[in-house]
Amino acid sequence: MTSRSSPWPAALLAAKLLAWYDCERRDLPWRAPPGERMAPYRVWLSEIMLQQTTVATVGPYFEEFLRRWPALSDLAAAPLDDVLHAWQGLGYYARARNMLRCAQEVMEKHNGVFPQAESALLRLPGIGPYTAAAIAAIAFDHPATILDGNVERVIARLRMVETPLPAAKPELHQLAAEITPAKRPGDYAQAIMDLGATVCTPKKPACVRCPWQGACRAHAAGVAPTLPRRTPKPERPLRHGVAFWAVRGDGQILLRRRPEKGLLGGLMEVPTSEWRDIPWQTSAARRQAPAKSSWRKLPGMVSHGFTHFRLEITVLAAKVDGRAAIDGVWCPPERFAEHALSTLSKKIIRHAQLGG
């Protein structure tokens, strides 16, 4: 293994970064003023929202959540429907369900106070190693080592780690831990994330502005933009489904709730068939329809991408007898916005309303 040694000791690296942060820190809605510690509730809420979502997107959602649920106890008492509705646009809805479960568990098992130890935080719903470390460091000023995408990139370049991700994660965590200081670890955690977000960016890193330029092995070798390396992702498989646009005599549309466990759990949807690897024949799809009727296929289809697969949805439409017992709720189109609908369901609705 190539030596990862640096011309600067860890203490100097931390000091340089903290000095830079004191001048260049980002002003973010969830950050406390300089010299003050962030409340655990705000740290946790922001970190859950920031998972797989950009800072620019999260800002308004964070402020709206605090307006509606200013304290952990308020959020813990909120109905799941309200939380999912407020979460619309952030994606990965399992985060919202786990967030509500976590708030309830902290209230019930920890008297409304977040535990400080990473090991205890990891036992809470929806909190993984990165989020536990971020809460421990930023909220409680514990010397916990965070490792998100920004930090992976910074450390991979600083130490010139050429092992591709995700295999490089254990080594990157170890190297990051060697620099994490005992003094001001919360500020340091935010500083290294800011460095990756604003200076050590994925493309065209602004090395001339970097407080670690003189210690960066990748910069010295002229290869900083090529790191970190990544193992190519396999092509996402294609799945197929059918959505049923059921129209009652008064124009209301049938919606139903998805099971809480699983993809898009707990959200309302236009009823759909199971999603499978082979396309549906219309005759077979009709057998999964929510009611018997003369289902007709709308032209075209709805395409949607998830993290691990792509989905193509064919839409069948029909007039349905509203007097029959059907699983779901009837909703006038002008009130769709009152329901927590996924982006996929919104695409299906637009497709159906345009007649395909």
N, C-alpha and C positions, 0 to 999 in steps of 0.2 A: 504494500500500500504506500502511495506517495505521502510524504510528510505533509501534515497540515499546519506546520508551525508558522507563526506570524512574527514579523519584526517587532510587533507591539505586544506587550503582555495583556492579559485579559482585563486587568484593572484599568489600563490606559484606554483600551477599546471602549469599555463602559463609560469612562469619564468623558471621552471625546463625544460619544453619542449623546450622553445626557446634556452636555454643554450645547450641542447642536439643537437638541430638542427644546431646550429652554428658550431658544431664539426662533425656532421654526415650527413649533408644535401646531398641528391643525386645530382649528376651532370647530368642534363637533358638538351636536346637541346634547350628547350624553356625557360629555367630559366636564369634570369639575374645574373650577378656576385653578391656576397654578398654586401649589402649596396646600391644596385641599384634597381630601380623599373622596372618591366617588362612592355613592351609596350602593351597597350590594345589589339592590333591586334594579337600579339603573344599569349597572354593569351587566348583570345577567340578561336583562331584557334586550339590551343593545347587542350583546354577543350572540344571542339566539337569532335575532333578526339578521345579523350580518353573515350568518352561515350561508355561503353560496349566493349572496346578494351584495350589490355594491353599496358603498357609503351614500352615494347620491340618492339612491332609491330608498334607503332605510330611513333617512332623516325625517321626512313627513310622517311616516308610519310610527316612528318612535314617539314623536310629539303628540300624535293623536291617541296612541295607547296611554300615554301619561295623562292626557286630558280626561280620558274616559275612566282609567283605572290608576289613579295617582299613587296608590300603595299596593303592596303585594296582597294584602287582605281583600282589596277591591277586585283584583284580577281573579283571585282564588274563588270568589263568589259569583263570578260572571258565568252566564250560560254558554255552553260550547258554541251554539249558533252565533252568538254575538261575537265571540272571539274569532271564529272562522270568517265571519262577514268582514270584520275589521282587518283580517289578514289578507284579503283578496288582493292579488297583485304581487305578493311576496313569494308565492310558489312554495313547493315542498311542504304541503299542509301538515305532514306528520310533526313538523316543528311546532305548529300552533297547538295541536292536540297535546303533545308532550309538555309544552310550556304551561298549559292550564293544569295538567296533572302534577307538574313540578310545583307550581304555586300552591296547589291544594296540599301536597305532601309536606312542603315546608311549613305551612300553617298547622297541619295536624300532628306532625312528628317532631318538629323543631321549634314549636311555639312561635312561628312566624319569623324566625331569624335564620338566615342562611348559615350553614356550617362553614368554618374557615378552612378546614383541612381538605386538600385535594381528594384524598381517599373518600371522605364523606360526601363531597360534592359529586363525585363520580357515581355514587349510588342513587342520585336523583334522576328522575325521568328526563331524557333529552340532553343530558350533560355528558359530553365525551371528554377525552384527555385535554384537548385544546381549550374548551370552554371552562373546564375545572381550573386549569392553570391560569387562564385569564382572570377569572373571578378571584382566585387566591392572591394573585399579584396585584391587580388593579384595585380591588375593593379592600383587601386586607394587608397589602404591602408585604406579602410573603415572597421569598425568592423562588418563585415557580417559573419554570421554563415553558414559554409558549412556542408553538410551532404551527403557524398557519402558512398559507401560500406565500405571503410576503416574506415571512421569516425564512422559509425554506430557500427562497431565491437569494436573499441577502447572504445567508450562511454558505450556500453552495458556491457563490462567487467569492466571498471573502476567503474561504479555505480551498477553493478550486476543487470541489467535489464533483467528479465526473461520472460517478455511478448514477444511472438513470433513476428517476422517481417512478414508482413509489418505493423501490428497493432501498433507496438512499435514506429514507426517513429515520431509521434508528441512528445512523451515523450523524445525520444533521441534528437530531435532538441532542445527542451527546456533545457535539461541538457547540451548539447553542448554549447548553447548560454550563459549559466551561466559562462562558463570558457573563452569564447572568449574575449581576452583583447582589450582595446582601444589603447594600444601601440603595434606597429608592428603586426597588425592583418593579413597583407599579409604574413609575415614570419610564423606567427602562423598557418594560413590555410595550408601552404605547409608543415609545420612541423608535424601536426597531420596526414596528408595524408601519409607522409613518415614513420611515426611511424607505421601506420597500414600496410603499404606495406612491410616494412623491419623487423619489430620487433613483432608487435602484429598481426601476420599472422593468417590465418584461422585455420591451423593445426600446432601443436607444436609451439606455441608462445614462443619467446625467452625472457621470463620474466626477466631473470637475467640481460639483457641488457636494460631493459625499465626504462626510467627516472621516470615513474609513478608507479613503482612496489610497493613502500611503501604505496601508496594511493589506490591501486586497490583492490576493495572488492572481485571480482571474483578470483583473485590470492590468496588472503588470505583464501578464502573458498575452494580453490583447484578445481575450476570449470571453469577456464578461457577458456580451449579448447572447452567447450560445448556451449559457448555463441558467438554470439547471436543465439537464437532459431528461427526457421523458421516454418511457417505454410506449411505443405506439399503441393506441387503443384499438381494440377489435371493432369492426363495423357493427353498428347496432342492428339487431334483427328487426324485421318488420312484422307487426301483428295486425289483425283485422277484427273489426267489430261492426255492429249495426246499432244505430240509434232509432228510437221510435217516437216520432213527433205526433202525439195523440191530441187531437183537437175536439173539445166538447162542443155541443150545440151553441153555447153562448160565447164561444171563442177562447175559452180558457184552455190552458195547456197543462198536460200532466207532468209533474215533477216528482221525483222520489229521492230519498236520502240513501247515499251509499253506506255500506257497513263501516263502522268506525275503524276497524282494523283493515289495513291494506292501503293501496294507492288511492289518493284523493278521499281518504276515509272521513266520513261525517259530513261531507259536502252534499248539497242538493245537485241533482243532475236531470237532464233529459234521459229517461230510461234507456239503457243500452244492454246489448247482449254481452256474453262473456267475450273477452279478447283472446284470440287464438292465432296460431301460426298460419292457417290456411284461410283463404277468403270464404265468406259465407255465400251460399246460394240463397236466393230470396225465399224459396220455399222452406228451407231449413230455418232461416232467420225468423220467419213468421211464427214458428212454433215457440219462440222466446218472447214474442210480443206481450205486452201487459194486458191486452184485451183482444178478443176476436173482432176482426173488422176486415175491410177490403184495403189492405196495406199496399201502397204503391211506392215504388222506388223513385226518389228524387234524382235528377241528373247530377253528375259530379260526385265528389266525396270530400270529406273533411280530413286533413292531414294534421298530425300533432306529434311533437317530439318529447319524449321523456328521457331521463338520464341514460337508461340502459336499453331502450328500444324505441322504435318509431311505430306510430299507430295510424291506420287509415280506417275511417268510419264511413260507412254507407248509411244514408238516412232514409227510413221508410216513414211515410205520412199516412194518416187516416183520420176520418171522422169517427168518434167513439161515443158510445152511449154512456152518458155521465151518470145514469141511474145504477149501473152495474157496480158491484163491489170491486174496486181496483186498488192495489197497493200504491199509495202516493197521495199527493195533494194537487188540487186544481188551482192554477194561478193565472190571472190575466197578464198578458205580456207586459203591460205598463207597470206591473209590480215585480217583475223579475229582479230588479235591483235590491229588493228587500231580502233576497235569499243569498246565501253564501254559495256562489256558483264558481266552479273552476274555469280556467281559461278554455279548456277543452269544451265544456258545456256552452260557454258563450260563443265559441266558434260554431257549434252545432246549431244553436239558436239562430245566429246570423244566416247560416246556410239554409235553414228551413224557412225562415221568413222571406228570403229572396227566392224561394221555390227551387233551390239547387243552383 
